Amino acid sequence: MRRQRILAFLQRWSGLAGLCSQNGWIDNDSLRFDILQEEGDGDLILAVEFEEIIMEGAGCIAGRVPCYGRLRLRLDLEGDDIRAELL
């Protein structure tokens, strides 16, 4: 349940684009994460990875670039409110 909520959050969180290197977009189907650490008060440190889709001017896919990074998720005590920041 918690993993599904985290994945749904990551798929719509615009801050994840900060890990892109080619100004492409995130392939949500390739988005994966691991919980590296659980800190007090609902904080989680995550390792995330995904493929960035690079487009040509004609609208064709020019390539895919692997992207990865770490972020901190903050959950409220009920686990409903999620906030994130890249590390």
Backbone torsions as a table, in degrees:
resi	resn	phi	psi	omega
1	MET	NA	-50.7	-179.6
2	ARG	-63.0	-42.2	-179.7
3	ARG	-62.3	-39.7	179.3
4	GLN	-64.5	-41.3	178.7
5	ARG	-65.8	-40.9	178.6
6	ILE	-64.1	-45.6	179.7
7	LEU	-61.2	-43.9	178.6
8	ALA	-61.5	-39.7	177.4
9	PHE	-63.8	-47.6	-177.9
10	LEU	-62.3	-35.6	-179.2
11	GLN	-66.7	-20.5	179.5
12	ARG	-115.3	-2.5	-177.7
13	TRP	-78.3	117.7	-177.3
14	SER	-68.8	-22.5	-180.0
15	GLY	-63.8	-22.4	179.8
16	LEU	-64.6	-23.8	177.7
17	ALA	-62.6	-18.1	176.4
18	GLY	-63.2	-14.8	177.3
19	LEU	-90.9	-10.3	178.6
20	CYS	-72.5	144.2	-177.5
21	SER	-112.8	-13.3	-173.6
22	GLN	-121.1	16.2	-179.1
23	ASN	60.5	30.6	176.8
24	GLY	-92.7	-157.0	176.2
25	TRP	-127.9	162.6	-174.5
26	ILE	-82.4	129.0	172.5
27	ASP	-83.7	100.4	-176.9
28	ASN	-61.2	-25.0	178.6
29	ASP	-68.8	-22.4	-179.8
30	SER	-97.6	-2.7	-176.0
31	LEU	-68.2	124.6	178.7
32	ARG	-134.9	153.9	175.3
33	PHE	-148.6	155.4	173.4
34	ASP	-128.8	140.8	174.4
35	ILE	-83.8	115.1	-178.8
36	LEU	-87.6	-34.6	-174.2
37	GLN	-156.5	142.6	173.3
38	GLU	-112.6	123.9	179.8
39	GLU	-107.2	171.8	-178.9
40	GLY	-61.2	158.8	176.3
41	ASP	59.8	29.8	173.3
42	GLY	84.9	9.7	177.3
43	ASP	-79.9	136.3	177.6
44	LEU	-126.5	141.8	171.1
45	ILE	-104.2	124.1	-177.1
46	LEU	-116.4	145.9	164.8
47	ALA	-100.9	127.3	179.8
48	VAL	-121.1	149.4	174.8
49	GLU	-146.9	149.7	178.5
50	PHE	-164.8	171.2	173.7
51	GLU	-102.2	133.1	174.6
52	GLU	-92.3	127.6	-179.5
53	ILE	-91.3	125.2	179.4
54	ILE	-105.2	131.8	-177.4
55	MET	-108.5	149.9	170.8
56	GLU	-88.2	167.2	179.0
57	GLY	-60.2	-28.2	-178.8
58	ALA	-81.3	0.9	179.4
59	GLY	89.3	6.7	177.6
60	CYS	-90.9	152.0	177.0
61	ILE	-73.0	121.7	-179.0
62	ALA	-90.5	-23.1	-179.7
63	GLY	170.1	178.6	178.8
64	ARG	-132.7	137.0	-178.8
65	VAL	-120.6	126.8	176.4
66	PRO	-70.7	135.2	178.7
67	CYS	-127.7	148.2	179.2
68	TYR	-156.7	159.7	178.9
69	GLY	-179.5	-173.5	179.6
70	ARG	-125.7	150.5	176.6
71	LEU	-148.6	160.1	176.2
72	ARG	-106.9	127.8	173.8
73	LEU	-106.2	138.2	176.0
74	ARG	-117.6	118.2	178.1
75	LEU	-103.4	143.2	174.1
76	ASP	-74.9	175.3	-174.3
77	LEU	-60.4	-30.9	177.4
78	GLU	-86.0	-8.6	-179.2
79	GLY	79.2	15.0	-176.2
80	ASP	-91.0	-44.4	-176.3
81	ASP	-91.0	126.3	-179.8
82	ILE	-120.8	131.1	173.4
83	ARG	-128.1	154.4	-176.5
84	ALA	-144.1	157.5	172.8
85	GLU	-149.4	140.3	177.1
86	LEU	-72.7	145.7	177.3
87	LEU	-105.8	NA	NA
